């Protein structure tokens, strides 16, 4: 049996522009993590493709469900990721500014 903690975890999707490049990640500090992407602190795909706008996020109550959901989204197809953004954020607003 494993212990759960009271910390919240976030599964998120970043985008470069509407219908552009997408990135799925998981974190325990969504504001800090998106800030890191915006400021190119995170080297790699998001830096190279300018993927720094928060399009979608989910809150999970334990790290295990957050990681499982991240893996599920990453394994899914692009169409499903776009649908998540379109359904909850049809204007493709950078949600970072709404959560800060």
GUVO-971123 format. One record per residue (C-alpha): residue number from 1; residue in three letters; x, y, z. Coordinates in steps of 0.02 Angstrom, whole numbers, plus 50000, padded with zeros to 5 digits. Each point is the difference from the previous one (the first is absolute). Layout:
GUVO-971123
<node><i>NUM</i><aa>Ala</aa><east>X</east><north>Y</north><up>Z</up></node>
...
END
This chain:
GUVO-971123
<node><i>1</i><aa>Unk</aa><east>50000</east><north>50000</north><up>50000</up></node>
<node><i>2</i><aa>Unk</aa><east>50063</east><north>50174</north><up>49960</up></node>
<node><i>3</i><aa>Unk</aa><east>49969</east><north>50163</north><up>50088</up></node>
<node><i>4</i><aa>Unk</aa><east>49918</east><north>50142</north><up>49909</up></node>
<node><i>5</i><aa>Unk</aa><east>50045</east><north>50177</north><up>50041</up></node>
<node><i>6</i><aa>Unk</aa><east>49898</east><north>50158</north><up>50012</up></node>
<node><i>7</i><aa>Unk</aa><east>50098</east><north>50087</north><up>49863</up></node>
<node><i>8</i><aa>Unk</aa><east>49918</east><north>50037</north><up>49833</up></node>
<node><i>9</i><aa>Unk</aa><east>50077</east><north>49949</north><up>49835</up></node>
<node><i>10</i><aa>Unk</aa><east>49963</east><north>50068</north><up>49828</up></node>
<node><i>11</i><aa>Unk</aa><east>49999</east><north>49920</north><up>49830</up></node>
<node><i>12</i><aa>Unk</aa><east>50013</east><north>50135</north><up>49869</up></node>
<node><i>13</i><aa>Unk</aa><east>50006</east><north>50031</north><up>49814</up></node>
<node><i>14</i><aa>Unk</aa><east>50104</east><north>50142</north><up>49929</up></node>
<node><i>15</i><aa>Unk</aa><east>49985</east><north>50064</north><up>49822</up></node>
<node><i>16</i><aa>Unk</aa><east>50103</east><north>50112</north><up>49886</up></node>
<node><i>17</i><aa>Unk</aa><east>49853</east><north>50077</north><up>49905</up></node>
<node><i>18</i><aa>Unk</aa><east>49824</east><north>49946</north><up>49956</up></node>
<node><i>19</i><aa>Unk</aa><east>50013</east><north>49825</north><up>49927</up></node>
<node><i>20</i><aa>Unk</aa><east>50190</east><north>50010</north><up>50016</up></node>
<node><i>21</i><aa>Unk</aa><east>50123</east><north>49892</north><up>50093</up></node>
<node><i>22</i><aa>Unk</aa><east>49939</east><north>49919</north><up>50162</up></node>
<node><i>23</i><aa>Unk</aa><east>50087</east><north>49941</north><up>50157</up></node>
<node><i>24</i><aa>Unk</aa><east>49927</east><north>49898</north><up>50143</up></node>
<node><i>25</i><aa>Unk</aa><east>50079</east><north>50008</north><up>50173</up></node>
<node><i>26</i><aa>Unk</aa><east>49970</east><north>49972</north><up>50185</up></node>
<node><i>27</i><aa>Unk</aa><east>50051</east><north>50107</north><up>50148</up></node>
<node><i>28</i><aa>Unk</aa><east>49960</east><north>50041</north><up>50180</up></node>
<node><i>29</i><aa>Unk</aa><east>50021</east><north>50187</north><up>49969</up></node>
<node><i>30</i><aa>Unk</aa><east>49909</east><north>50052</north><up>49842</up></node>
<node><i>31</i><aa>Unk</aa><east>50038</east><north>50186</north><up>50008</up></node>
<node><i>32</i><aa>Unk</aa><east>50186</east><north>49971</north><up>50026</up></node>
<node><i>33</i><aa>Unk</aa><east>50011</east><north>49867</north><up>49865</up></node>
<node><i>34</i><aa>Unk</aa><east>49912</east><north>50102</north><up>49866</up></node>
<node><i>35</i><aa>Unk</aa><east>50108</east><north>50150</north><up>50049</up></node>
<node><i>36</i><aa>Unk</aa><east>50152</east><north>49890</north><up>49970</up></node>
<node><i>37</i><aa>Unk</aa><east>49937</east><north>49954</north><up>49827</up></node>
<node><i>38</i><aa>Unk</aa><east>49961</east><north>50182</north><up>49959</up></node>
<node><i>39</i><aa>Unk</aa><east>50174</east><north>50055</north><up>50053</up></node>
<node><i>40</i><aa>Unk</aa><east>50086</east><north>49858</north><up>49907</up></node>
<node><i>41</i><aa>Unk</aa><east>50071</east><north>49926</north><up>50161</up></node>
<node><i>42</i><aa>Unk</aa><east>49943</east><north>49829</north><up>49938</up></node>
<node><i>43</i><aa>Unk</aa><east>50117</east><north>49947</north><up>49860</up></node>
<node><i>44</i><aa>Unk</aa><east>49940</east><north>49888</north><up>49861</up></node>
<node><i>45</i><aa>Unk</aa><east>49840</east><north>49985</north><up>49899</up></node>
<node><i>46</i><aa>Unk</aa><east>49902</east><north>50141</north><up>50081</up></node>
<node><i>47</i><aa>Unk</aa><east>50145</east><north>50121</north><up>49984</up></node>
<node><i>48</i><aa>Unk</aa><east>50038</east><north>49953</north><up>49820</up></node>
<node><i>49</i><aa>Unk</aa><east>49819</east><north>50010</north><up>49942</up></node>
<node><i>50</i><aa>Unk</aa><east>49945</east><north>50148</north><up>50109</up></node>
<node><i>51</i><aa>Unk</aa><east>49870</east><north>49895</north><up>50089</up></node>
<node><i>52</i><aa>Unk</aa><east>49962</east><north>50112</north><up>50149</up></node>
<node><i>53</i><aa>Unk</aa><east>49814</east><north>50036</north><up>50008</up></node>
<node><i>54</i><aa>Unk</aa><east>49890</east><north>49907</north><up>50124</up></node>
<node><i>55</i><aa>Unk</aa><east>49850</east><north>49932</north><up>49907</up></node>
<node><i>56</i><aa>Unk</aa><east>49931</east><north>49871</north><up>50120</up></node>
<node><i>57</i><aa>Unk</aa><east>50030</east><north>49926</north><up>50171</up></node>
<node><i>58</i><aa>Unk</aa><east>49925</east><north>49875</north><up>50120</up></node>
<node><i>59</i><aa>Unk</aa><east>50021</east><north>49988</north><up>50187</up></node>
<node><i>60</i><aa>Unk</aa><east>50042</east><north>49832</north><up>50079</up></node>
<node><i>61</i><aa>Unk</aa><east>50004</east><north>49964</north><up>50186</up></node>
<node><i>62</i><aa>Unk</aa><east>50145</east><north>49878</north><up>49996</up></node>
<node><i>63</i><aa>Unk</aa><east>50159</east><north>49981</north><up>49900</up></node>
<node><i>64</i><aa>Unk</aa><east>49956</east><north>49825</north><up>49939</up></node>
<node><i>65</i><aa>Unk</aa><east>49838</east><north>50052</north><up>49916</up></node>
<node><i>66</i><aa>Unk</aa><east>50087</east><north>50154</north><up>49927</up></node>
<node><i>67</i><aa>Unk</aa><east>50138</east><north>49897</north><up>49922</up></node>
<node><i>68</i><aa>Unk</aa><east>49875</east><north>49871</north><up>49936</up></node>
<node><i>69</i><aa>Unk</aa><east>49896</east><north>50138</north><up>49919</up></node>
<node><i>70</i><aa>Unk</aa><east>50155</east><north>50080</north><up>49923</up></node>
<node><i>71</i><aa>Unk</aa><east>50049</east><north>49833</north><up>49924</up></node>
<node><i>72</i><aa>Unk</aa><east>49822</east><north>49974</north><up>49936</up></node>
<node><i>73</i><aa>Unk</aa><east>50000</east><north>50171</north><up>49915</up></node>
<node><i>74</i><aa>Unk</aa><east>50174</east><north>49977</north><up>49927</up></node>
<node><i>75</i><aa>Unk</aa><east>49950</east><north>49830</north><up>49930</up></node>
<node><i>76</i><aa>Unk</aa><east>49840</east><north>50071</north><up>49925</up></node>
<node><i>77</i><aa>Unk</aa><east>49988</east><north>50080</north><up>49832</up></node>
<node><i>78</i><aa>Unk</aa><east>50017</east><north>50184</north><up>49959</up></node>
<node><i>79</i><aa>Unk</aa><east>49815</east><north>50014</north><up>49958</up></node>
<node><i>80</i><aa>Unk</aa><east>49952</east><north>49957</north><up>50179</up></node>
<node><i>81</i><aa>Unk</aa><east>50121</east><north>50127</north><up>50072</up></node>
<node><i>82</i><aa>Unk</aa><east>49931</east><north>50135</north><up>49885</up></node>
<node><i>83</i><aa>Unk</aa><east>49823</east><north>49952</north><up>50052</up></node>
<node><i>84</i><aa>Unk</aa><east>50045</east><north>50025</north><up>50185</up></node>
<node><i>85</i><aa>Unk</aa><east>50062</east><north>50175</north><up>49962</up></node>
<node><i>86</i><aa>Unk</aa><east>49857</east><north>50043</north><up>49882</up></node>
<node><i>87</i><aa>Unk</aa><east>49867</east><north>49940</north><up>50123</up></node>
<node><i>88</i><aa>Unk</aa><east>50063</east><north>50092</north><up>50154</up></node>
<node><i>89</i><aa>Unk</aa><east>50092</east><north>50144</north><up>49916</up></node>
<node><i>90</i><aa>Unk</aa><east>49922</east><north>50032</north><up>49828</up></node>
<node><i>91</i><aa>Unk</aa><east>50083</east><north>50169</north><up>49981</up></node>
<node><i>92</i><aa>Unk</aa><east>50173</east><north>49925</north><up>50028</up></node>
<node><i>93</i><aa>Unk</aa><east>50036</east><north>50126</north><up>50138</up></node>
<node><i>94</i><aa>Unk</aa><east>50164</east><north>49980</north><up>50092</up></node>
<node><i>95</i><aa>Unk</aa><east>49928</east><north>49943</north><up>50167</up></node>
<node><i>96</i><aa>Unk</aa><east>50162</east><north>50043</north><up>50090</up></node>
<node><i>97</i><aa>Unk</aa><east>49940</east><north>50179</north><up>50020</up></node>
<node><i>98</i><aa>Unk</aa><east>49835</east><north>49941</north><up>50074</up></node>
<node><i>99</i><aa>Unk</aa><east>50083</east><north>49894</north><up>50135</up></node>
<node><i>100</i><aa>Unk</aa><east>50131</east><north>50130</north><up>50051</up></node>
END
